[in-house]
Amino acid sequence: MGCESSSIFSSFSRKLTGVLLVLLLISLMALVIVWYSGSLVALDDEFKNRQNLTDQILKQSIIWIDRGISLYELQYIPSLEKAMEMYHDAYEETGGDINKLNLNALKKEVNEELNNDFDFYLIDARGEVRKSTFVEDIGLNFQIWPKFFECVTKIREDGMFIPDRIVRGYAKNNMFRKFAYMGTRDGRYLLEISLNIDRLLPIASNASYKELVNILPVTNKDIRTIELYNSQYEIVTKYSSGQLNETLTTGTLAKIIKTFNNHESSEDTDLEKSEIIRYTHLPISDTESPSASEMNLAARIVYSTQERDQQKLNVTLIFVGFLLITGIIAAGVAIAGSRYLSRPIDRIVEDIQHIADGNLDYKIRPTGSSEFNNIELAINSLVASLKETIGNLKIREEELLDELGKRWRAEEKYRRLFESANDAIFIIKDTQIENCNNAAIRLIGRNSSEIIGKELHDFSPALQPDGRDSVHALQDIIRRVAKGELSMIKWDFIKSDGKILNTEVQCSAVHSDDVIHFMFIFRDITELLEMKKRETAAISQIEENLVKFAMINDQIRNPLSSIAVLNELQGGQHEDKIFEQIRTIDELINEIDNSFIKTDKVRLFLVKHYGIRQRDPLESEEKS
């Protein structure tokens, strides 16, 4: 018993330890996982925030630098306005005939007067450069740049002077120029001039871009490389923390072109090099100049993820260490807690084992713990109730055994009565025979295996005494018996030897658990019917004999009367003897009449009290 109790307690203790361990592990692991997930997210957010801050600084700085360039370019406006005025006057002098317009002579005149290098262009309404001092641009059509063509078309139609930004121009390997546009008074052509400049930006501006890309790595330690590209996809300035690859790859060029075309930023990740490459579009604030979009820049910044990944690895190692420590702490706390909590349970289990061994008088010992007091009281009450219940169950068991014995004896009695009954009994469910007694087996001359499972019409002639088909007659009988409309029928069987068997059937329905069983009790009345037929034939014969006797009496009395009359007329010595013989014959006939009357009374008595009817003469004739 002690061993079993220890085993039970040990099992409970292990389960309790497991439950406490799981709960503690779940709680502590949840806290550690929340911290770990939060730390990883914080590192990613911090890394992303540094990237976003770099983009903001870069974009804002580009705008400020561009504004400085715009201020620098203002010094060229007066020269451009004077040159445009001279160009416009020269066009007006030709009367709008561009064939008379000599741009080379005009260029020489303007360059000498303004002491600068200018080029002149004449663009028609279709956007095509018809004439120019810069031969490479002749035939260039601005319609290949729809937005730019739309802008210069509006300038041509308005006739206003519009200066542009310093750009390289659309011809390959062209120098930097500052353009200006103005429409002719007749609106037919667009006058364009360019001031040729050695460099795109002043030295101070170049220094600003260089200084910008050198300062950004100080604010963001993740930066490895910074490259600024202009709209011609050329590097304006660059920075690299290591050896910089001077070759512009096809992939990089495609990304730069996509950045300019879509005006949006994108990002690539190189897991092998632990790098994130970010392409950022850097628009300027000037949106009015025709070539303002040419002043936009694009930045390619390579960020190193090594430091962030190293921090994530450190956090992961700390997380694993926390998990190990958490598991050890949780296991220790669970074991200690389970031992403390299971100590009073151990005593209760030992006491319960005594009771389980059959000692129902054993009481649960107090554990001294208020938490288990109700359990102790409940178990003691349960044991007392169990003891009482067991006693009641024993009494009830004896009563049930006695009742079962009575039922068994009654069922055995009824079974014997069923089997030994002289009348044939069939038990039918639906229309199938479920059981039958020995008398039924003898009645139709077949064994039980041939009868059970079959239907009554399987052992019957095609037609029943009432002329109905046996199959439909059985179905109708079952239906009417179930409704209580029928209790007695006549039924014919065919025995195994082919002989027809006439029976009288007592029918009843037995309802049990929504199932209806039918009990048919058959009595062989074949001999009874035959005897009735013989009795009927005898009565008929008696009646025939009576009729014949009556006729014979009449036939005898009539000649006898004639003899008496003749004897009286003739007289003679024998007259008295003849009358004596006549009286003797008459007395005999009277005795026959009396016997006829008595016989007729017997016939009437049999017909009235025994149901023996006279045979129908037509029936007699048909049988004869």
Stockholm file with secondary structure:
# STOCKHOLM 1.0

chainA/1-624         MGCESSSIFSSFSRKLTGVLLVLLLISLMALVIVWYSGSLVALDDEFKNRQNLTDQILKQSIIWIDRGISLYELQYIPSLEKAMEMYHDAYEETGGDINKLNLNALKKEVNEELNNDFDFYLIDARGEVRKSTFVEDIGLNFQIWPKFFECVTKIREDGMFIPDRIVRGYAKNNMFRKFAYMGTRDGRYLLEISLNIDRLLPIASNASYKELVNILPVTNKDIRTIELYNSQYEIVTKYSSGQLNETLTTGTLAKIIKTFNNHESSEDTDLEKSEIIRYTHLPISDTESPSASEMNLAARIVYSTQERDQQKLNVTLIFVGFLLITGIIAAGVAIAGSRYLSRPIDRIVEDIQHIADGNLDYKIRPTGSSEFNNIELAINSLVASLKETIGNLKIREEELLDELGKRWRAEEKYRRLFESANDAIFIIKDTQIENCNNAAIRLIGRNSSEIIGKELHDFSPALQPDGRDSVHALQDIIRRVAKGELSMIKWDFIKSDGKILNTEVQCSAVHSDDVIHFMFIFRDITELLEMKKRETAAISQIEENLVKFAMINDQIRNPLSSIAVLNELQGGQHEDKIFEQIRTIDELINEIDNSFIKTDKVRLFLVKHYGIRQRDPLESEEKS
#=GR chainA/1-624 SS CHHHHHHHHHHHHHHHHHHHHHHHHHHHHHHHHHHHHHHHHHHHHHHHHHHHHHHHHHHHHHHHHHHHHHHHHGGGHHHHHHHHHHHHHHHHHTTTCGGGCCHHHHHHHHHHHHTSCEEEEEECTTSBEEEESSGGGTTCBGGGSHHHHHHHHHHHHHTCEEEEEEECCSSTTCCEEEEEEEECTTSSCEEEEEEEESCSSCHHHHHHHHHHHHHHHHHCTTEEEEEEECTTSCEEEEEESSCCCCCCCHHHHHHHHHHHHHTCCEEEEETTTTEEEEEEEECCSCCSSTTGGGGCEEEEEEEECHHHHHHHHHHHHHHHHHHHHHHHHHHHHHHHHHHHHHHHHHHHHHHHHHHHTTCTTCCCCCCSCGGGHHHHHHHHHHHHHHHHHHHHHHHHHHHHHHHHHHHHHHHHHHHHHHHHCSSEEEEEETTEEEEECHHHHHHHTCCHHHHTTSBGGGGSCSBCTTSCBHHHHHHHHHHHHHTTCCCEEEEEEECTTSCEEEEEEEEEEEEETTEEEEEEEEEECHHHHHHHHHHHHHHHHHHHHHHHHHHHHHHHHHHHHHHHHHHHHHCCTTHHHHHHHHHHHHHHHHHHHHHHHHHHHHHHHHHHHHCCCCCCHHHHHHHC
#=GC SS_cons         CHHHHHHHHHHHHHHHHHHHHHHHHHHHHHHHHHHHHHHHHHHHHHHHHHHHHHHHHHHHHHHHHHHHHHHHHGGGHHHHHHHHHHHHHHHHHTTTCGGGCCHHHHHHHHHHHHTSCEEEEEECTTSBEEEESSGGGTTCBGGGSHHHHHHHHHHHHHTCEEEEEEECCSSTTCCEEEEEEEECTTSSCEEEEEEEESCSSCHHHHHHHHHHHHHHHHHCTTEEEEEEECTTSCEEEEEESSCCCCCCCHHHHHHHHHHHHHTCCEEEEETTTTEEEEEEEECCSCCSSTTGGGGCEEEEEEEECHHHHHHHHHHHHHHHHHHHHHHHHHHHHHHHHHHHHHHHHHHHHHHHHHHHTTCTTCCCCCCSCGGGHHHHHHHHHHHHHHHHHHHHHHHHHHHHHHHHHHHHHHHHHHHHHHHHCSSEEEEEETTEEEEECHHHHHHHTCCHHHHTTSBGGGGSCSBCTTSCBHHHHHHHHHHHHHTTCCCEEEEEEECTTSCEEEEEEEEEEEEETTEEEEEEEEEECHHHHHHHHHHHHHHHHHHHHHHHHHHHHHHHHHHHHHHHHHHHHHCCTTHHHHHHHHHHHHHHHHHHHHHHHHHHHHHHHHHHHHCCCCCCHHHHHHHC
//
